[in-house]
């Protein structure tokens, strides 16, 4: 689908959301470091779990709100909510007030409004793009996110610690501008007839229906193992902005990365973390398509298992050193493990899901990331009572455990196929 054929809604969103993603990734990865220094590891871990719990609740009704009130209205309201959150965020980090508690509240509100924004945003793509072109359009938006992951952390490693108030004020301006653009130039893509379908339901009913849908897990043992393995391995890649952020900021102390003649590049912990995070985003942006095509040559069983094992090697290696160069190597292994499965997970879910329940299966499959993100901050609490090396090793063991669960899952699938034949 060529650019000139894109709906105006998509062009507005790509520009607005691309800018917002750069802003988001310039502060989000560093929030764990901020909370750890403000509250200590125990409280930081608990607060991040609580913040994620709020986002999970918001995401459960995000789709309902998009259907009930319309895509455009929800996106505008969510953008205005983000703008108000940035006002509070900036005020809490201003020359007049320095309040970590207010910062946490603002950070949590940003997560809630983001969870309300994205279901409407994704649904709008499905509304205006023919099915045969949707994958291409989603790929463009996915690429824009990863470009933001490259640029954002590099900017944030400087701005977040030196010009935080100014950066957050820019967040107020950008979200206000996004809300104005959406309100004045975006077209609604749901009809009144479609919205009437949702009028009989309230938010509580929707949440209850969503929770009841998860019963599908108990009925499909293969799918249950897939979810469990996904949650286990998520404890590694969810650490990018958690344990990895805190560890890198603590162990790197003005380390010389490169020397050429009289010039040298010296990084502190925060900038070293920004570098490895940008590396992750750059590798994803450059090699997603190539690695996906390569992985399609292999059996799914091998890809899932070796991805988990590579995650285990990468996360364990990261905790054994304070060298930036080893961090870069570990992150390369880490990212390759991510790219191995990013292209085949959706097709695998489609394969094991009954045709009349695919939507339910895809919805339930998101538990891998929802619960994974909810549990991931516990690593900070563990690191407070053990060493970093032990904590990273525990995460490595969880990744290896996921490889065994994947192996068990495929063994059950193969046995079932033999019986059916």
N, C-alpha and C positions, 0 to 999 in steps of 0.2 A: 504494500500500500504506500503510494508516493505521498510526500509531504503536502502537495497541493490538493490531494484528495482528503486530507484530514479534516474532520469537523472542527469548526471554530472553538468549540468547547475544549477539545483536546489540546489545541495550540495554546490556549490561555492557561490551561492546567499545567502543561509541560513547562512553560515559562515560570509560572508562579510557584509551583511545587519544586521545581529545580532549584530556584533561589532559596526557598524555605529549607530544603534538604541540606544545602551548604551551610546555612545558619545553624540548623539542628546539629549537624555533625561537628560544628566548631565548639559546641559546649557540652553536648550530651556525653561523649566518652570521658570527659573530665569530671563529671559530677560525682562519680564514685570516689575519686581521690578527694574531692571537696568534702563529701560527707564523712569519709574516713578521718580526715584531719579535724573536722569540726566536732564529731560525735564519738570517735573511736570505732574500731572495727565491729564490735558487737552491735552497737546501736545502728551503725551504718547499714549492716547486713539486714537487720530487722526492718529498718525504714524502707530499704529498697524492696524488700518482700511486700511490705504494706503498699507502697506506691504501685507495684505491679499488680497487686490484688485489685486496686481501684480501676486500673486500666482493663483488667480482665472483665470486671463487671460492666464497664462501659462498652467493651467490644461485643458483649452478649446482646446488647440492645441496639448496637450501631446499625446493623442491617435492618432491623425493624423500623428505626427512626427514618432511615433512607427511603423505605417503602411507604411509610405512613405519612411523612411530611414532605417528601420529595427530595431529590438529590441536591438540587441547587440550594434550597432552603437550609438543609443540614450542613452543607459545605460552608455557606455564608455564616451561619450561627457558630459553627465550630471554629472558623477563622477568627471571628470576633471574640470567642472565648479564649483562643490562643493569644490574641492581642491583649486582652485583660490580664491573662496570666503573665505575659511578658512585662506588663506594667508593674505587677507585684514583684516579679523576679528582679527587675531593674531597681525598684525601690529598696528591696532587701539587700542589694549589693551596691548601694549608692554612697556618695560622700557623707550622707547624713545618717544612714542606717546600715548596720552590718548585722543581719539576722539570719543565721543558718536555718532556724525553724521556719521563717517566712519563705526562705529559699526552697526548703523541702515542700512546702505547701504549693508554691508556684510550679515547681518541677512536677509534682503529682498532677496538678490541674492540666499542665501541658500534655501529659500522658493521656488523661481522660478525654480531652478535646481532640487529641490526635486519633484516639480509638473511635470517636464518633465521626471523624472526618473521612477516614480511609474507606470504610465500607461503601459510603455514598460515592466516593471518587472511583472506586473499582467498578461499582454497579453502572456508573455513567459510561464507562468504556464499553461494557456489554450492551448498553442501550443504543449507542450510536455507531458501533463498529460491527460490520458483518462478521459472522463467526470465523470465516476462513482467514480474516486479517487480524483477529484479536491477538494471536500469539505474537505477531510482529509488533503491534502497538504496545503490548505489555513489555516486550523486549526493549523497546526504546525507553520506556519509563524506568525499567529495571537498570538499564545502562546509565541513565541520568542519575539514579540514586548512587550508583557506584562511583560515578565521577565526583559526586558530592562527598563520598567517603574518602576520596583521595584528597580533595581540596580542603574540606572542612577541618579535619584534625591538624593539618599543617598550619592553617590560620589560627585554629583554637589554641595550639601549643604556645602561641605568642599572645593572642588577644585575651584569652580567658584569664590569664594570670596578670596581665599588665593593663589591659583596657576592658575589663569585664563590664563595667557600667555602660560604657559607650557601645559595646557589642550588644548588650541586652536592649539598649534604647533603639538600636538598629532593628532588633527583633520586633519591637513595638511598631515601628514605622513599616516594616515589610509585611507584617501580618495585617495591619490596617489597610495597606495598599492591596494585598491579596483579597481581603474581604470586599473592598470597593470594586475591584476588577470582577470578582465573581458575581457580585450583586448587580452590576450594570451591564456586563457583557456576556455572562453565561446564560444559556437557554436551559429551561427545565426539560428533562427527558422522560419523566414519568407522566402518565395520564391520570386524570381524576378517577377513571374507572379502575386503574391498577391500585390506586391508593385506597379506594373504598374497601378493597379486599382485607385491608389491615385494620379497619375501624372497629371491628368487634374485639380486638385484642388490646390489652394494656401492657405496659412494660413488664410488670411482674409475671403476667401470663406468658409473655415471650421468653423471659429468662427461664421459667419453669419448663416450657416446651423445649428449649435448647438443652437443658439439663437432662430431660427425659430422652432426648435423641441419643445421648451418649450410651444408652442401654445397648446400642448396636455393638459396642465393644465386647460386652459379656457374651453375646451370641456368636461372635466370630473369633475363635481362638487365634487364628492366623493374624487377624487384624490387631488383636490385643497384644500379641508379641511384637508386632510392628510398632505400636504406640510405645510400649515399654522400652524397646531398644532405642527408639527415637528420643525418649526422655533422658535415658542414660547418657547417650552420646551428646545430647544438648548441653549437658553440664560442662562440656569442654568448650564448644564454640560460643556459648553464652558468657564465657569469662572474658571475652575481648574487652568489654568496657567495665569489667568488675575486678577480678583478682589480677589479671594481667596488667590492668591500668595501675592499680595500687602497687603491685610488686615492682613494675618498671620504674615508677616514680621514686620508689624508696632506694633501690639498689644501684641505680645509675647516678653517679655524682660527677658531673662535668667531665664526661668521658670523651677522649679524642677519637672521633670516628675515622677521620681521613686527614692526611697531611700531604700537601703538594708544595715543595719548596718552603717558603716562609709562611704560606697560608695553611691554616688548619681549620677543620670543622669540629667544634666541641659542642656536645649536647648534654643538657641536664636530663633528669628523669622524665619530666613532663614532655619535653620535645622529643626524646627518644620514643616515648609511647606514641606521640603523634606520628612519628616516622613509620613505626611498624604497622599502625592502623591504616595509614595511607598506603603502605605496601599491600596490605590485604585488599583494599578497595581497587588499587591499580591492577593487581593480578586478576581479580574477579572480572573487572571491566575488559581486560585484554584477552583472557583465555577461556571464558565460560563456554563459548560456542565450540572452540577447538577441542577442549577436554570432553565436552558432552558427546561430540561426534566420536571421539576415540573410545569413550566408555561404552558406547552402544555396540561395540564389537565384542564385548565380554558378557558373560552371564551375569545377571543381576545379583545372584548370590555372592559371587566373588567381589563385585564392585562394592556392595554394602559392607561386607566383612572387612575388606582391605581399607576402605575409607575409615571405619571405626579404629582399626589398628594404627593407621597413619595419624589420626587425631591423638591417639594415646601416645605415640612417639613424640609428636610435636609438643603437646602440652607438658609431658614429662621433661623433655629436653629444655623447655623454656624455664622450668624451675630449678635447673641445675647450674645456672650460670648468671653472671652479671655483665656479660659481654654483649654489646649491641650487635656485633656481627653474628653471634650465635642466635640472638633474638630474631634477626632477619632470616636466618636459615630455618629456625623453628617455625616462624610465621609462614614461610614458603611451603613447608610441609603441611602446616595447618590449613592453609588456603587450598592446596591441592586436594586435601581430603574433602573440603567443602565442595569443590568443583566436580569431584568424582560423582557425587550423588545429586547435585542440584538439578540436573536435567532428566533423571530417570525416576525421581520420587513420585511425581504426579502421574506418570504413565503406569507405575507399579500400582498405585492406589486404584486407578481406572481398571486395571486388570483384575484385581481381587474383589472389587465392589460389584454387587449385582446391578444390572442396568437401571432398575427402578429405584436404586438407593445411592447412586453415585454422589448426589449433592450432600446427602447425609454423611457419607463416608469422608468426603473432602472436608466437610465442616468438623467432623470428629477428629480427623487427622491433625488438625491444627493444635490439638492438645499436646503434641510433641513439643511445640514451641511455647504454648501458653504455660503449661506446667513446668517446662524446662526453665523458662524465664522466671517463674515464680520461685523455684527452688534454688536457682543458681547463686543468689546472694549469700546463701548459707556458707559458701566457701570462705567468705570473709570472716565469719564467726569461727570457723574451724582453724583458719590461719592464726587467729589470735591465741589459740591454745596449743597449737603445734607449730612446727617450722613451715616456712613456705615450701621447702622441698617436699615435706611430707604431704602437704595439701595438694600440690601439683601431682604428686604420685598417686594420691587417692583419686583425683580426677582421671588420671591415666588408667587406673584400674576400672573405673566406671566405663570408660570408653572400650576397654578390652571386654568387659562384661556385655556391653551392647553387641560386640562382634559375636559372642557366643549365643546371645539371644537371637540375632539375625540367622545364625547357623541353624539353631533349633527351629526357627520359623520356616526356613526353606526346606528343612528335613520333613516337617509336617506337611508342607505343601506337596512335596514330591511323593510322600506316602499316600496322600489323598488322591493325587492324580493316578497313581498305580491302581488304587482300589476302583476308581471310576472307570478306568479302562478295562 
